[in-house]
Amino acid sequence: MNIATPKFGVGASALRKEDPKLVRGEGAFTDDIRAEGELRGFVLRSAHAAARFVINDLSAARDAPGVHLVLTAADVAHLGPVLCQTALKQPDGTRHALKHTPLLCDGEVRHVGDAVAFIVADTLAEAQDASELIDIDWEFGDAHTDPATALDEGAPLVWPDLGTNQAFLYRVGDAAATDAAFAGADHVTTISFINNRLVSNYMETRACLAEWDDVAKKFTLTLGSQGVHSIRKTLANDVFRMDLEDFRVVTRDVGGGFGTKSFNYREYPLSLEAARRLGRPVKWVCDRTEHFLADAHGRDHRVMAALAMDRDGRILGLKIDILANMGGYLSQFGPYVPTFGGSMATGVYDIQKLDFKLRGVYTHTTPVDAYRGAGRPEAAFLIERLIDAAARELGIPVEELRRKNFIRPEQFPYLTPGGRNYDVGEFDGHMTRALVKADFAGFPDRVREAESRGRLRGFGTAVYIEACAFAGSEPAKLTLDPDGGITLYIGTQTNGQGHATAYSQFVADHIGIDFDKITVRQGDTNELAKGGGTGGSRSIPLGGVSVSAASEVLAEKMKKIAADELEASAADIELVDGSARIVGTDRVMSYADLARAAKSREDLTGDANVIQDEATYPNGTHVCEIEIDPDTGHVEIVRYTIVDDFGLTVNPVLLLGQVHGGVVQGIGQCLNEGVVYSEDGQLLTASFMDYTMPRADDVPFFDFETRNVPSTTNAMGIKGAGEAATIGSCPAVMNALIDALDRARGVRHIDMPATPQRVWEALNG
């Protein structure tokens, strides 16, 4: 018999357990952690995008006040680089060359912010002062930052030994069959656009505290991450070439990740090596400008796409040609991210013919990797912008074109030409509901009312699908503690999502216990043998299912102990209010008494590792309504409606927070954010003075609901939700903006970010 606590079980809007300590200022973020005798590390970074250099003299820096160590490339030559772990299979069957990130550059830099030296001193200020005493001769080269022209003849080469700036070629689909479909088409719509480069800008910048135990010959690294086990593996296997057991990696509280904190970065092994040499802890903390320069960026594609249709508006084929900017090196998962554009290219539509061509290119810019959605936002933006453009050209309502081409419920499971196997979906259902909630029928009246105030009104819709919670598992271990509390050990890593709350709800479904007596332990490789970390919206669909199963295992063991002690059948025992009770009687045992009565620790442990064979596929409809002030170009989002399908909602209030945050990040990309490099490779948007983040007055109140269809690939029907709102929001906002521009001036294209200046220029020719 399962006892779910209605207030706290799965489906309840339980408030976040994590918040009280955070609002009291009692969080333990990396820079809050102090070690006795710690020193401070500082990275000397290149101010040039393309240059060769020679370090002439280090003596002044090494003799500077407070300095303990100065490392250059020669000093870390025995260590491995930060590896790219993704070598794609190209059409000719070969794997492309991998250009890894060196810990410190050996005579050549490839983007502004590239690492030249690592200085360790008593204080950060002393390390910074010493860095200015390093005597370096620079030989400047020609930089190239534009991926659109990176493959042109004569373009400066980032890696001359390759003879090209092409990092790789990747193709999906059937080019010949797609060409044939286009040849027989009655109408072809073609669009081209820029999917702009972004900086993740989490609240807490990266930081690490490195320690070395000279007796045990082991490292301890404390850092903000999205998973300690993957960081430990790359450090041990790739950089130091030591046993995993020689590394303990710890993550406490984390102030945001968005994918960008998933990776190993050069500052972590540099700090560890310095700590080993000095026998003292070394802390490195990234400042905001370093974050702009050195942390992996996101997006940055140049896209051409074409849609072939018959006279009735049915889609016959899709062609896509993408240049994906990889930056100066291949980041850890960098090549893999844009390939999602191939697997998810056809979106929610029944498109049988696909020709997807992707070329990764090197430029003298910061490397690019996963950022919230990691390739799925780029794919959804492409197909939804293309569908909107096709409807305008054909002169038919865009919702009609969508309905005509949706994958129908009876077609599932549905194998896309990109190789994704969608399990379920009712796309017309949530689109229809969203249009009703957004009062689409009343939009013409609102257009006229806006015109009376001198404003331009636009209405945009996007219907998205994404793949997440990919095949695999996340083991969970539960213990009944001596005081009667429950402790969960799991290898995901919260970055602010509320894992402690959500996981506790799974426990509460099987073990009746005070919510606050459930402790969730993440982020310590000494406590758990393995873990997949947090990314790809996997924590709740994979981790939560294992937590639920482990809770069930532990509950049965607790009932058996209680049955033996109370001389009853285990089937007659219920777990409620922190005690085991014979149903219908006053005979009870507290959980603390159960712990004392157990014959072995194994009797107090519940383990589970539920394996999922296929990804889950969240989907939904976003509807955005905007107004433009034509005198200034300012865009205001006046209404925003969302109807999503997440399969099963674990906690409505946590879900709402995920959706709100994701939409705001999408709005930021559309209207505010964008990385700008000068022709010589200088990052012109290297601070909040120049890189515009969305603020509270840039976003509206959101109207959100779910229309869930349980996943058939997940044991509990859950679909991931952490990235979905970022995926649906960009095309909805831009479709609304172009709707307004088209109504007013016949303008059907504008690139992100659609800043007031760009909008004003579009309106005024």
C-alpha positions in Angstrom: 0.0 0.0 0.0 1.5 3.3 -1.1 0.9 6.3 1.1 1.2 9.6 -0.8 1.2 12.8 1.1 -1.2 15.0 -0.9 0.6 18.2 0.1 3.9 17.0 -1.0 3.5 14.0 -3.5 4.0 14.1 -7.2 1.6 16.6 -8.8 1.5 18.9 -5.7 2.6 22.5 -5.9 5.1 22.1 -3.1 7.1 25.2 -2.5 10.9 25.0 -2.9 12.7 23.6 0.1 15.9 25.2 -1.1 14.8 28.8 -0.8 14.8 29.6 2.9 18.6 29.2 3.3 19.2 31.1 0.1 17.1 34.1 1.0 18.8 34.2 4.4 22.2 34.4 2.6 23.2 30.9 3.8 24.0 29.4 0.4 27.4 27.8 -0.1 28.5 28.8 -3.6 32.0 28.1 -4.7 33.4 31.5 -3.8 31.8 31.2 -0.3 34.0 28.1 0.4 37.3 29.0 2.2 40.4 26.8 2.6 43.1 27.6 5.1 46.1 29.2 3.4 44.3 29.5 0.0 46.0 31.4 -2.7 44.4 33.2 -5.7 44.9 32.3 -9.4 44.6 34.6 -12.3 44.7 33.9 -16.1 46.6 36.2 -18.3 44.5 36.3 -21.5 45.3 37.5 -25.0 44.1 40.9 -26.0 44.5 39.8 -29.6 42.4 37.4 -31.7 45.1 36.1 -34.0 48.7 36.4 -33.1 51.9 34.6 -32.5 53.9 35.4 -29.4 57.1 34.8 -27.5 57.4 35.2 -23.7 60.8 36.8 -23.2 61.1 37.1 -19.5 59.1 35.9 -16.5 61.5 37.0 -13.7 59.8 40.3 -12.9 56.5 38.6 -12.6 57.8 35.7 -10.5 59.6 38.1 -8.2 56.6 40.4 -7.8 55.2 40.9 -4.3 53.0 38.0 -3.2 53.6 35.8 -6.2 54.1 32.1 -5.7 53.9 30.7 -9.2 53.8 31.6 -12.8 52.8 28.9 -15.3 53.2 29.0 -19.1 52.7 26.4 -21.8 56.1 24.8 -21.2 55.2 24.3 -17.5 52.1 22.3 -18.3 53.3 20.4 -21.3 53.1 17.1 -19.4 49.3 17.6 -19.1 46.7 16.9 -21.7 44.5 19.6 -23.3 40.8 20.2 -22.7 39.5 17.7 -25.2 36.7 18.0 -27.7 34.8 14.7 -27.1 32.8 14.7 -30.3 34.2 13.7 -33.7 31.4 13.5 -36.2 31.2 11.0 -39.0 31.3 12.9 -42.3 29.6 11.9 -45.6 32.8 10.3 -46.9 32.9 8.1 -43.7 35.9 9.9 -42.1 36.0 11.5 -38.7 37.1 15.2 -38.8 40.2 16.5 -37.2 39.8 17.7 -33.6 41.4 21.0 -32.5 41.5 20.8 -28.7 41.8 23.7 -26.3 45.3 23.9 -24.8 45.6 24.6 -21.1 47.9 27.5 -22.0 48.7 28.6 -25.5 52.1 27.6 -26.9 53.1 30.5 -29.0 49.8 31.2 -30.8 46.4 32.5 -29.7 43.2 32.1 -31.6 40.7 34.4 -29.9 40.6 37.3 -27.6 40.6 35.8 -24.1 42.8 32.8 -25.0 45.0 31.8 -22.1 48.7 32.7 -22.1 49.8 32.3 -18.5 48.5 31.4 -15.0 49.7 33.4 -12.1 49.2 32.4 -8.4 49.6 35.0 -5.6 48.5 35.7 -2.1 45.8 38.0 -3.5 44.0 38.5 -6.7 45.3 42.0 -7.1 48.9 40.8 -6.7 48.4 38.2 -9.3 46.9 40.7 -11.7 49.7 43.2 -11.1 52.3 40.5 -11.7 50.6 39.5 -15.0 51.4 43.0 -16.3 55.1 42.4 -15.7 55.3 39.4 -18.1 57.3 40.5 -21.1 55.7 39.3 -24.4 56.6 40.0 -28.0 53.5 39.8 -30.3 53.4 39.2 -34.0 49.8 40.1 -35.1 48.0 38.1 -37.7 44.8 38.7 -39.7 41.7 37.7 -37.7 38.5 36.3 -39.2 35.2 36.4 -37.2 32.4 36.0 -39.7 31.3 32.4 -40.3 29.4 33.5 -43.5 32.8 34.2 -45.2 35.0 31.9 -43.3 35.2 29.4 -46.2 35.8 32.1 -48.9 39.0 31.9 -50.8 41.7 34.0 -49.1 40.0 34.1 -45.7 42.6 34.0 -42.9 42.9 30.5 -41.6 42.5 29.8 -37.9 44.4 26.4 -38.4 46.7 26.7 -41.4 47.6 23.1 -41.2 44.1 22.1 -42.2 44.2 24.3 -45.3 40.6 25.4 -44.7 38.4 26.9 -42.0 36.0 24.1 -42.4 36.0 22.0 -39.2 33.6 19.4 -40.4 30.8 18.5 -42.8 27.7 16.7 -41.6 24.7 15.6 -43.7 21.3 14.0 -42.9 18.6 12.9 -45.3 18.3 12.0 -48.9 19.6 14.8 -51.2 18.5 13.1 -54.5 14.9 12.4 -53.3 14.6 15.9 -51.9 15.8 17.4 -55.2 13.1 15.4 -57.0 10.5 16.7 -54.6 11.6 20.3 -55.2 11.5 19.7 -59.0 7.9 18.7 -58.8 6.8 21.4 -56.4 4.2 24.1 -57.2 5.7 26.6 -54.7 9.1 27.0 -53.0 9.7 29.3 -50.1 13.3 30.2 -49.2 14.6 32.1 -46.2 18.0 33.0 -44.8 18.8 34.3 -41.4 21.3 34.6 -38.6 20.8 32.7 -35.4 22.7 35.1 -33.2 25.6 34.2 -30.9 24.7 34.4 -27.2 26.5 34.5 -23.8 24.8 32.5 -21.1 25.3 35.0 -18.2 24.3 32.9 -15.3 24.2 34.8 -12.0 27.2 33.0 -10.5 30.3 33.1 -12.7 32.5 30.0 -12.8 34.9 29.4 -9.9 37.0 26.6 -8.5 38.9 25.8 -5.3 41.7 23.3 -6.0 43.4 21.3 -3.2 46.2 18.7 -3.1 46.8 16.1 -0.4 50.5 15.4 -0.6 50.2 12.4 1.7 47.4 10.6 -0.1 48.5 12.0 -3.5 44.9 13.0 -4.3 43.1 16.1 -5.6 40.0 17.8 -4.4 38.3 20.2 -6.7 35.3 22.3 -5.5 33.5 24.1 -8.3 30.1 25.1 -9.7 29.2 22.5 -12.3 26.3 20.6 -13.8 27.7 17.3 -12.8 30.8 16.3 -10.8 31.3 12.9 -12.3 31.9 14.1 -15.9 34.3 16.8 -14.7 36.2 14.2 -12.7 36.4 11.8 -15.7 37.8 14.4 -18.1 40.3 15.7 -15.5 41.6 12.2 -14.6 41.5 10.5 -18.1 42.2 13.4 -20.4 44.3 16.0 -18.6 46.2 14.4 -15.7 46.1 10.8 -16.9 45.6 9.5 -13.3 43.1 7.2 -11.7 39.6 8.4 -11.1 40.0 7.6 -7.4 42.8 10.2 -7.2 40.2 13.0 -7.7 37.3 14.1 -5.5 35.1 16.7 -7.3 32.5 18.6 -5.2 29.8 21.0 -6.2 27.7 22.9 -3.6 25.1 25.5 -4.5 25.2 26.7 -8.1 23.9 30.0 -9.4 22.7 28.9 -12.9 24.3 26.6 -15.5 22.3 26.6 -18.8 24.6 24.0 -20.3 27.7 26.2 -20.1 28.8 24.8 -16.7 28.7 21.2 -18.0 32.2 21.3 -19.4 35.8 21.0 -18.2 37.6 24.3 -18.7 41.3 25.1 -18.6 41.2 27.0 -15.3 40.3 23.8 -13.4 43.4 21.8 -14.2 45.6 24.9 -14.0 44.4 25.5 -10.5 44.9 21.8 -9.6 48.4 21.7 -11.0 49.2 24.9 -9.1 47.9 23.5 -5.9 50.0 20.3 -6.4 53.2 22.3 -7.0 52.6 24.7 -4.1 51.1 22.4 -1.6 48.5 25.0 -0.8 44.8 25.5 -2.0 44.4 27.7 -5.0 41.1 29.5 -5.8 40.2 30.9 -9.2 37.1 33.0 -9.6 35.9 34.3 -13.0 34.9 37.9 -13.3 32.1 38.9 -15.6 34.3 40.1 -18.5 36.3 36.9 -18.4 32.9 35.1 -18.6 32.2 36.9 -21.8 35.7 36.1 -23.2 36.3 32.6 -22.0 33.2 30.6 -21.3 31.6 28.8 -24.2 29.2 30.8 -26.2 25.9 29.6 -27.8 24.1 29.5 -31.1 25.8 31.5 -34.0 24.5 30.0 -37.2 24.1 31.3 -40.7 21.1 29.5 -42.2 19.5 29.1 -45.6 16.4 26.9 -45.8 13.8 26.1 -48.5 10.4 24.5 -48.3 8.8 22.8 -51.3 4.9 22.5 -51.4 2.2 21.4 -53.7 -0.7 23.6 -54.8 -2.7 22.6 -51.8 0.0 23.7 -49.3 1.2 20.2 -48.5 5.0 20.0 -47.8 6.9 17.9 -50.2 10.5 18.5 -49.1 12.9 20.6 -46.9 16.4 21.8 -47.8 18.7 23.2 -45.2 22.2 24.6 -45.5 23.9 25.8 -42.2 27.2 27.4 -41.4 27.8 26.8 -37.7 30.5 28.9 -36.0 32.7 26.7 -33.8 35.1 29.5 -32.7 38.8 29.1 -32.4 38.8 25.5 -30.9 36.3 22.7 -30.8 34.6 22.8 -27.4 33.8 19.6 -25.4 30.5 18.9 -27.2 30.7 21.7 -29.7 30.3 19.8 -33.0 27.4 17.7 -31.6 25.2 20.7 -30.8 24.3 21.9 -34.3 23.7 18.3 -35.5 20.4 18.5 -33.6 19.3 20.7 -36.5 19.3 17.6 -38.6 17.6 15.3 -36.2 14.8 17.8 -35.3 14.7 19.7 -38.6 11.2 18.7 -39.6 9.7 19.7 -36.3 6.0 18.7 -35.8 5.4 18.3 -39.5 4.9 15.2 -41.7 7.9 15.9 -44.0 9.3 12.9 -45.7 12.1 14.4 -47.8 15.0 16.2 -46.1 18.4 17.4 -47.3 20.3 18.8 -44.3 23.8 20.1 -44.8 25.8 21.4 -41.9 29.3 22.8 -42.1 31.2 23.7 -38.9 33.7 26.5 -39.4 36.6 27.9 -37.4 36.8 31.6 -36.7 39.0 33.7 -34.4 36.2 33.8 -31.7 35.4 32.1 -28.4 34.4 28.5 -28.9 30.7 27.6 -29.1 29.0 24.8 -27.2 25.7 23.9 -25.6 23.4 26.7 -24.3 19.9 26.1 -23.1 18.3 23.8 -25.6 21.6 22.9 -27.3 20.6 22.7 -31.0 16.8 22.2 -30.5 16.1 26.0 -30.3 18.0 26.5 -33.6 16.0 23.7 -35.3 12.6 24.9 -34.0 13.3 28.5 -35.0 14.3 27.4 -38.5 11.2 25.3 -39.3 8.7 27.7 -37.6 10.1 30.8 -39.3 9.9 28.9 -42.6 6.3 27.7 -42.1 5.3 31.3 -41.2 7.1 32.7 -44.3 5.5 30.0 -46.6 2.0 30.8 -45.3 2.5 34.5 -46.1 3.7 33.8 -49.6 0.8 31.4 -50.3 -1.7 33.8 -48.8 -3.3 31.3 -46.5 -3.6 31.4 -42.7 -0.5 30.0 -41.0 -2.6 27.9 -38.6 -4.3 26.3 -41.6 -0.9 25.5 -43.2 0.3 24.0 -39.9 -2.9 21.8 -39.5 -2.6 20.5 -43.0 1.0 19.3 -42.3 1.0 18.3 -38.7 2.0 14.7 -37.9 -1.4 13.3 -36.9 -1.9 11.3 -33.6 -2.6 8.1 -35.5 0.8 8.3 -37.2 2.7 7.7 -34.0 5.2 6.3 -33.4 6.7 8.5 -36.1 10.3 8.2 -37.4 11.5 11.5 -38.8 13.9 11.7 -41.7 16.4 13.0 -39.2 16.3 9.7 -37.3 14.1 10.8 -34.3 11.4 8.4 -33.2 8.5 10.5 -31.8 6.3 8.5 -29.5 3.1 10.6 -29.0 1.7 14.0 -29.8 -1.5 16.0 -30.3 -0.1 19.1 -31.9 -3.4 20.4 -33.3 -4.9 20.0 -29.9 -2.6 22.3 -28.0 -2.3 24.8 -30.9 -6.1 25.1 -31.1 -6.3 25.6 -27.3 -3.5 28.2 -27.3 -5.2 30.2 -30.1 -8.5 30.2 -28.1 -6.7 31.3 -24.9 -4.9 34.0 -26.8 -8.2 35.3 -28.3 -6.9 35.0 -31.8 -10.4 35.8 -33.1 -10.3 39.2 -31.4 -6.9 40.1 -32.8 -8.2 42.3 -35.7 -10.0 44.5 -33.2 -6.8 44.9 -31.2 -4.9 45.8 -34.4 -7.3 48.7 -35.0 -7.2 49.8 -31.4 -3.4 49.8 -31.5 -3.4 51.8 -34.8 -5.6 54.4 -33.1 -2.7 55.0 -30.7 -0.1 55.0 -33.4 1.1 51.5 -32.7 1.7 48.5 -34.9 0.4 45.2 -33.6 1.6 41.7 -34.5 0.5 38.1 -33.7 2.9 35.2 -33.9 2.6 31.5 -33.2 5.2 28.7 -32.9 4.5 25.0 -32.5 7.6 23.2 -31.3 8.8 19.7 -30.4 12.1 18.8 -28.9 14.1 15.8 -27.9 15.4 15.5 -24.3 15.9 13.1 -21.4 17.8 11.0 -23.9 18.1 7.2 -23.6 20.0 6.1 -20.5 19.5 6.2 -16.8 20.3 8.1 -13.6 20.9 5.8 -10.6 19.4 6.7 -7.2 20.2 5.5 -3.7 18.0 6.1 -0.6 18.8 5.4 3.0 16.8 5.4 6.2 19.0 7.3 8.6 19.4 6.7 12.4 17.3 9.7 13.3 14.4 8.5 11.1 15.1 10.8 8.2 15.6 9.8 4.6 18.7 10.7 2.5 18.8 10.5 -1.2 22.1 10.2 -3.2 21.8 11.0 -6.9 24.3 12.1 -9.5 22.4 14.9 -11.1 23.3 18.5 -10.2 20.8 21.2 -9.3 21.7 24.6 -10.7 18.6 26.3 -9.3 15.9 24.1 -10.7 14.6 22.8 -7.3 15.8 19.2 -7.4 15.6 18.8 -3.6 12.0 19.7 -3.8 11.0 17.6 -6.8 12.9 14.5 -5.7 11.4 14.7 -2.3 8.0 14.6 -3.9 8.8 11.2 -5.4 10.0 9.9 -2.0 6.8 11.3 -0.4 4.7 9.3 -2.8 6.0 6.0 -1.2 7.2 6.9 2.3 5.0 9.0 4.5 7.5 11.5 6.1 7.8 15.1 6.9 9.0 16.8 3.7 11.8 18.6 5.6 13.2 15.3 6.9 14.2 14.2 3.3 17.8 15.2 2.5 18.9 15.3 -1.1 22.7 14.8 -1.6 24.2 15.7 -5.0 27.6 16.9 -6.1 30.2 14.8 -4.4 32.1 12.0 -6.2 33.0 10.5 -2.8 29.3 9.9 -2.0 28.2 8.3 -5.2 30.1 6.1 -7.7 28.6 7.6 -10.8 26.1 10.1 -12.2 25.1 11.6 -15.4 24.8 15.2 -14.2 22.2 17.7 -15.3 21.7 18.6 -18.9 19.2 17.9 -21.7 16.3 18.2 -19.3 17.1 14.7 -17.9 17.1 15.1 -14.2 13.4 14.6 -13.4 12.4 12.2 -16.3 15.4 10.0 -15.6 16.5 10.8 -12.1 12.9 11.2 -10.7 11.8 7.8 -12.1 14.8 6.1 -10.4 14.1 8.0 -7.2 10.5 6.8 -7.3 11.6 3.2 -7.8 14.2 3.4 -5.1 11.6 4.8 -2.7 9.4 1.9 -3.4 12.2 -0.6 -2.7 13.1 1.1 0.6 9.4 1.3 1.6 9.0 -2.5 1.2 12.1 -3.1 3.3 10.8 -0.7 6.0 7.5 -2.5 6.0 9.2 -5.9 6.4 11.2 -4.6 9.4 8.1 -3.2 11.0 6.2 -6.4 10.3 8.8 -8.5 12.0 8.9 -6.2 15.0 5.2 -5.8 15.3 4.5 -9.4 14.5 2.2 -8.6 11.6 2.2 -9.1 7.8 4.1 -6.6 5.7 0.9 -6.2 3.6 -0.8 -4.8 6.7 1.9 -2.1 7.4 1.4 1.4 6.2 4.0 4.2 6.3 2.6 7.5 7.4 3.7 10.5 9.4 7.2 9.2 10.0 6.1 5.9 11.4 5.2 2.4 10.4 1.7 1.4 11.6 -0.5 -1.7 11.4 -3.5 -0.5 9.4 -6.5 0.3 11.6 -4.6 0.0 14.9 -2.6 2.2 17.2 0.4 -0.1 17.0 3.3 1.9 15.5 7.0 2.2 15.2 8.9 5.4 14.5 11.3 5.4 11.5 14.1 5.9 14.0 13.0 2.7 15.8 12.9 0.9 12.4 16.5 2.1 11.8 17.6 0.7 15.1 15.8 -2.6 14.5 17.4 -3.3 11.1 19.7 -6.3 11.0 22.0 -4.7 8.4 22.6 -1.4 6.7 21.4 -3.0 3.5 18.0 -3.4 5.0 17.9 0.4 5.2 18.9 1.1 1.6 16.8 1.4 -1.5 18.6 1.4 -4.9 17.2 1.8 -8.4 18.5 2.4 -11.8 15.6 2.7 -14.3 16.9 2.5 -17.9 15.0 4.5 -20.6 15.5 3.3 -24.2 14.4 6.4 -26.1 14.3 10.2 -25.6 11.1 12.0 -24.5 9.6 14.6 -26.8 8.0 17.6 -25.1 6.0 19.8 -27.4 3.7 22.8 -27.3 2.4 26.0 -28.7 3.6 29.5 -27.9 1.6 32.5 -29.0 3.1 36.0 -28.8 1.4 39.4 -29.4 3.6 42.5 -29.7 3.3 46.2 -30.3 5.8 48.4 -32.1 6.3 52.1 -31.5 7.2 53.1 -35.1 8.8 56.4 -34.0 11.4 54.6 -31.9 11.4 51.0 -33.0 10.7 49.8 -29.5 9.0 46.4 -29.3 6.7 45.6 -26.4 5.4 42.1 -25.8 1.8 42.7 -24.7 0.4 39.2 -24.4 2.1 35.8 -24.2 0.2 32.4 -24.1 1.6 28.9 -23.8 0.0 25.5 -23.9 2.6 22.8 -23.4 2.6 19.0 -23.4 5.0 17.7 -20.7 3.5 14.3 -20.2 3.2 14.4 -16.5 3.6 17.5 -14.2 5.6 16.7 -11.1 5.3 20.1 -9.5 3.2 22.8 -11.2 5.0 25.7 -9.4 8.5 24.5 -10.3 7.3 23.9 -13.8 6.0 27.4 -14.0 9.3 28.7 -13.0 11.2 26.7 -15.6 8.8 27.9 -18.3 8.9 31.5 -17.3 12.7 31.5 -17.2 13.0 29.8 -20.5 10.6 32.2 -22.3 12.6 35.2 -20.9 15.8 33.7 -22.3 14.1 33.3 -25.7 12.9 36.9 -25.6 16.4 38.0 -24.7 17.8 36.3 -27.8 15.0 37.9 -30.0 15.1 41.4 -28.8 18.1 42.1 -26.6 21.1 39.8 -26.7 23.8 39.4 -29.3 27.5 39.0 -29.3 29.3 41.5 -31.6 33.0 41.1 -32.7 34.9 43.7 -34.6 36.6 42.8 -37.8 39.9 42.3 -36.0 38.4 40.0 -33.5 37.8 42.3 -30.5 34.7 41.4 -28.5 32.7 44.6 -28.5 30.0 43.2 -26.2 32.2 42.1 -23.3 30.2 43.6 -20.4 26.6 44.5 -19.4 27.4 48.0 -20.7 27.2 46.6 -24.2 25.5 43.2 -24.0 21.8 43.8 -23.2 20.1 41.4 -20.9 16.3 41.2 -20.7 14.8 43.0 -17.7 11.5 42.7 -15.9 10.0 45.5 -18.0 10.9 43.7 -21.2 8.6 40.8 -20.5 4.8 40.5 -19.9 2.8 38.3 -17.5 2.5 34.8 -19.0 -0.6 32.7 -19.5 0.5 29.1 -19.2 -1.2 25.8 -19.0 -0.5 22.2 -19.9 -2.4 19.8 -22.2 -0.4 16.7 -21.4 -0.2 13.4 -23.3 1.9 10.9 -21.2 5.2 9.8 -22.8 5.3 6.1 -23.7 9.1 6.0 -23.5 9.3 7.2 -19.9 8.2 4.8 -17.1 6.1 7.5 -15.4 5.0 9.3 -18.6 7.2 12.4 -17.9 8.7 14.5 -20.6 11.5 16.9 -19.8 10.7 20.6 -19.4 13.8 22.5 -18.5 14.6 23.8 -22.0 11.3 23.7 -23.8 10.3 27.3 -23.2 13.5 28.6 -24.8 12.8 26.5 -27.8 9.2 27.6 -28.4 9.7 31.3 -27.6 12.1 32.5 -30.2 10.0 31.7 -33.3 6.8 32.9 -31.6 8.3 36.3 -30.8 9.9 36.8 -34.2 6.8 35.6 -36.1 4.8 38.2 -34.2 7.3 40.9 -34.9 7.4 40.1 -38.6 3.6 40.0 -38.7 3.6 43.6 -37.5 6.3 44.7 -39.8 4.6 43.0 -42.8 1.2 44.6 -42.0 2.8 48.1 -41.7 5.5 48.1 -44.4 5.6 44.8 -46.2 8.8 43.9 -44.3 9.2 40.1 -44.0 12.7 39.7 -42.7 14.6 41.0 -39.7 17.4 39.2 -37.8 17.8 38.7 -34.1 18.3 40.6 -31.9 15.6 42.9 -33.2 16.8 46.0 -31.3 14.9 49.2 -31.6 17.5 50.5 -34.0 17.1 47.5 -36.3 13.3 47.7 -36.1 13.3 51.4 -36.9 15.6 50.9 -39.8 13.3 48.1 -41.2 10.3 50.4 -40.9 12.1 53.3 -42.6 13.7 51.4 -45.4 
